[in-house]
């Protein structure tokens, strides 16, 4: 089977994979290739390049000098897709949500008669539309709804995300493909260490500093309420999406700056290594497709606090490695206090999460199941 994965920007082999979408595209592409599919990632950049990765898929980059966002795809991409995806057993996964490039790619594929699967990576929850509603709702009715309605299927990270689609009147078939782990991402068990219970508990958020979608304002407020009650510290690490200064002011207003540390991204170390320097991974997102950082925390043998809306929440609960909370300040506060009361169980909980992830969330197995669903869609 031939599978193409379109994403507007994608790092060439050798460059660091940053951001959840790039990591997910790479993982799925690698897993599909391992299962015998002919896989290519289609992206756009300053020049035409074609590179084969070590995991077996190719990266085909096409020149596009339009600024972002843009409804124009590379003029070289259309004839390439028409040639490479013309067979009956070919499909294209269009990655992106509320992105003009994804919509433009779906139009290109429709004109060429090539089936596509929409992969939004986030759920269409009510909370998604609360921010920038005056822009998102017109875009939804003009473009996004059409992209989803004309797809052969919509690929979600958890089947509970189907509720948002149906509420919005989208009845396109849905398939579930969670995020997973690759063979090179797992720290060796002898490397895992746990801190003494007498030391202050160290909480960490790892990801983009996006206060609203990731619930970082909720996390700071909840942390401020528990900080006087116990020995605890909080680290927020990741690229600034324009909210770091506001979050720092919020910490100062709560008088907790001595217990809260903001760090810039560290791409020299793996995410499990960074999380492993702490005790609890916190991801209280208002909306979240999966929550890759939580899966990386499971690999590091760490306890997890995650929003109940995240796709990874059911895996956290099934493994017993953490807790799923309502994305509200009281919900996060209650979750943190519940975990702190169980500190003597953290090592056992963390190892349960690690064993579960290794047994159930390997990209190889996830891609094998996805491939079967793609074939059924095209049959």
C-alpha angles and dihedrals in degrees: 000000000000117000126181122190114203119203123159097230126023130163117245117242110287095031117104117268105234127176131033096265094055091047092049094047091049093047095048093043090051092048093048090050091050088055092056102265122139099240134186133172112218116204141151133240145134097303145012112272135162120194134169114220126222089249094059108259127107128234112217112190120188127199115256120164096180115117122247128293098037137154091211120093123199111288088226093057098068098059091042092053091046091054100040099040100040096105124098093245097055129105136170125219109213108206122202145068125230089355119139090210091059091050091048091050091052090054090049092052093046092053090050093048092242116145116234138191119215114228109187097171091210132064122251092239124162089250090061091065096046093079116066089357093162089063101034099051096054089044089050094055096040102042121350097059091050092050090054097041094053096045119107086231142342116240113215131182094227130017092232086073088072088080093070092050094050092046088057092050098255110140099174112136114268129215126190122228115163124201117265147184131263127219094258097052100069118097114221113259094238088060093061116101135178127210126237115272089233091065120088112273111252118216122190139190114197120190142058115336095242104147100194105041094037095043094234092148088056091049093051093047092048092045090051090057096050098037095084091050101057145009103274140141132194131211124192112193131176146076116317113248091186097283105088096093091048091049091049090053089050091053090049091050089054090047092234100118091117090060099040124071127189116204133187119236118285111207094171092075130050121253093247089054092051093046090046089067087069139050107228130031112214121202109162096165121175086216128005134168097211117325106237092189089063091055090048089051090053089055088052091053093246132145116251136213109191138169114261087231094063119101091230092058095089090051091050090051094043092053096042093229097127150333137286116219140187109261094245130105094252090045093053092044092052091048094051093049091048092053094044089055088057097050093127088062098050097100093049092045092049093051091050089056092048093051091047093051093049092049100042112021108053114138090225092062095038091052092048090056091045092051091055090052092049090052092050091051091054096042 
